[in-house]
Amino acid sequence: MNDEFITRAIENDRYLKAIRLINRFETEIEGELKRVTSEFISGNEDLFDTGVDQRFNVNRNAGPVLTHARVNTDMNQMSSAQDGATNLTLNITLRWLDPAEYGLSDVNGALCVTAYKINGATTDDHNKVKRQTVEDSWDISWCRDAYNNAPEVAYVPVESAEEIQQGFDTLKQHFWKYGSEYGVDPDSME
């Protein structure tokens, strides 16, 4: 046991204050992500069932995504018209990335980003949206999906609460424009 470290953690309730800070931060981020997800849905309501569940999750495990807070919401769009196709899932997230894992060398510390992806999307649908995004000069970057649930993740780097709101606003506008490009409407499959 590192006596000095343990003693300093106990002094002035440092450990307790750190836990309270983490809990408050995660509660605030959960509320923000659910609010943002509702806004994403409001611009493309036909892609979601009424009263759809917003599932919040925090992951603090180390890896290519150092940590993240996310909301997953099932869409009513199917991944394809084939038998056994699954529903797509909208994933809205605040992520901390290891810049080296993503080929970025000009970032000091972890890279915090607002992001969204469509879990279950086909590469063809994704490439079409990415091509349109580049052609329309959106201020959005793309990176691989560390969890392999989507072809890539659309993201905007952020460094403050204001930039988080601006980043999600940019991504929301993007989803409103291109979200319907993903998947197949189940009503058209009958």
C-alpha positions in Angstrom: 0.0 0.0 0.0 1.3 3.5 -0.8 0.8 5.2 2.6 1.3 8.7 1.3 -1.2 8.3 -1.5 -3.9 6.7 0.8 -3.4 9.4 3.5 -3.7 12.2 0.9 -6.9 10.6 -0.5 -8.4 10.6 3.0 -7.3 14.1 3.9 -10.0 16.8 3.3 -12.3 14.1 2.0 -10.5 14.1 -1.4 -11.7 10.6 -2.3 -15.2 11.3 -1.3 -15.2 14.6 -3.2 -13.9 12.8 -6.3 -16.7 10.2 -6.2 -19.3 12.9 -5.7 -17.8 14.9 -8.7 -18.0 11.7 -10.9 -21.6 11.0 -9.9 -22.7 14.6 -10.5 -20.9 14.7 -13.9 -22.5 11.4 -15.0 -25.9 12.6 -13.9 -25.5 15.9 -15.8 -24.3 14.1 -18.9 -27.1 11.6 -18.8 -29.6 14.4 -18.8 -27.9 16.2 -21.6 -27.6 13.1 -23.7 -31.3 12.2 -23.3 -32.3 15.8 -24.2 -30.1 15.7 -27.2 -31.4 12.3 -28.3 -35.0 13.6 -28.0 -33.9 16.5 -30.3 -32.3 14.0 -32.8 -35.6 12.1 -32.9 -37.8 15.2 -33.2 -36.2 16.0 -36.6 -36.8 12.5 -38.0 -39.7 11.1 -36.0 -40.7 8.8 -38.8 -37.5 6.8 -38.2 -38.6 5.9 -34.6 -41.6 4.4 -32.9 -43.5 6.6 -30.5 -42.2 6.5 -26.9 -39.0 4.7 -27.8 -36.7 3.8 -24.9 -33.5 5.8 -24.4 -30.9 3.5 -22.8 -28.1 5.3 -21.0 -24.8 3.7 -20.3 -21.3 4.8 -19.0 -18.2 2.7 -19.7 -15.0 3.6 -17.9 -12.9 0.7 -19.3 -9.6 1.5 -20.9 -9.2 0.7 -24.6 -9.4 2.7 -27.8 -12.3 4.5 -26.3 -11.0 5.5 -22.9 -14.4 6.2 -21.5 -17.8 7.1 -22.8 -21.3 8.1 -21.8 -24.0 7.1 -24.4 -27.7 6.8 -25.1 -28.8 4.0 -27.5 -32.3 4.3 -29.1 -33.7 1.7 -31.4 -34.9 3.0 -34.8 -37.8 1.4 -36.7 -35.5 1.2 -39.8 -34.2 -2.3 -40.6 -30.5 -2.9 -41.5 -31.6 -4.5 -44.9 -34.6 -6.0 -46.7 -33.2 -9.5 -46.1 -34.9 -12.0 -43.8 -33.4 -11.8 -40.3 -32.5 -8.1 -40.7 -32.3 -6.3 -37.4 -33.4 -2.8 -36.3 -30.8 0.0 -36.6 -29.9 1.8 -33.4 -29.0 5.5 -33.0 -26.1 5.9 -30.6 -25.5 9.4 -29.2 -22.3 9.6 -27.2 -19.7 11.7 -25.4 -16.4 9.9 -25.9 -12.8 10.3 -24.7 -10.4 8.8 -27.2 -6.7 8.1 -27.2 -5.5 10.3 -30.0 -2.7 7.8 -31.0 -5.3 5.1 -31.5 -6.9 7.3 -34.2 -3.8 8.5 -35.9 -3.9 12.0 -34.3 -0.6 13.5 -33.1 -1.5 17.1 -32.5 -3.8 16.5 -29.4 -2.5 17.1 -25.9 -4.1 14.5 -23.6 -7.3 12.6 -24.4 -9.6 13.7 -27.3 -13.1 14.5 -26.1 -15.8 14.3 -28.8 -19.5 14.5 -29.3 -20.4 11.7 -31.6 -23.2 9.6 -33.2 -23.3 6.4 -35.2 -26.0 4.1 -36.5 -25.4 0.6 -35.1 -26.2 -2.0 -37.7 -25.9 0.3 -40.7 -24.5 -1.2 -43.9 -21.2 0.0 -45.3 -23.0 1.1 -48.5 -25.5 3.3 -46.6 -22.7 4.7 -44.5 -20.4 5.4 -47.5 -23.2 7.2 -49.3 -23.8 9.5 -46.2 -20.1 10.1 -45.6 -19.6 11.0 -49.3 -22.5 13.5 -49.1 -21.1 14.9 -45.8 -17.8 15.6 -47.4 -19.4 17.1 -50.6 -21.6 19.4 -48.5 -18.5 20.5 -46.4 -19.9 19.6 -43.0 -17.5 20.3 -40.0 -17.6 16.7 -39.0 -14.9 14.1 -38.8 -15.1 10.3 -39.0 -13.3 7.6 -37.2 -13.5 3.8 -37.0 -16.0 2.4 -34.5 -14.0 0.7 -31.8 -16.9 -1.5 -30.9 -17.5 -2.7 -34.6 -21.3 -1.9 -34.3 -21.2 0.6 -37.2 -19.0 1.3 -40.2 -17.7 4.5 -38.6 -18.5 7.2 -36.0 -19.3 10.9 -36.9 -17.7 13.2 -34.4 -16.9 16.8 -33.4 -14.0 17.5 -31.0 -15.0 19.5 -27.9 -13.3 21.1 -24.9 -16.1 22.8 -23.0 -19.8 22.6 -22.1 -20.6 25.2 -24.8 -18.7 23.2 -27.4 -20.6 20.0 -26.3 -23.9 21.8 -27.1 -22.5 23.1 -30.4 -21.0 19.7 -31.4 -24.3 17.9 -30.7 -26.2 20.7 -32.6 -24.0 20.1 -35.7 -24.5 16.3 -35.4 -28.2 16.7 -34.9 -28.5 18.8 -38.0 -26.5 16.2 -39.9 -28.8 13.4 -38.7 -31.9 15.4 -39.6 -30.5 15.7 -43.1 -29.0 12.2 -43.7 -30.6 9.9 -41.1 -33.2 8.6 -43.5 -30.5 7.4 -45.8 -29.7 4.5 -43.4 -31.6 1.2 -43.5 -34.9 0.1 -45.0 -38.4 1.1 -43.9 -40.0 -2.0 -42.6 -43.4 -1.0 -44.2 -41.7 -1.2 -47.6 -40.7 -4.8 -47.0 -44.2 -6.2 -46.8 
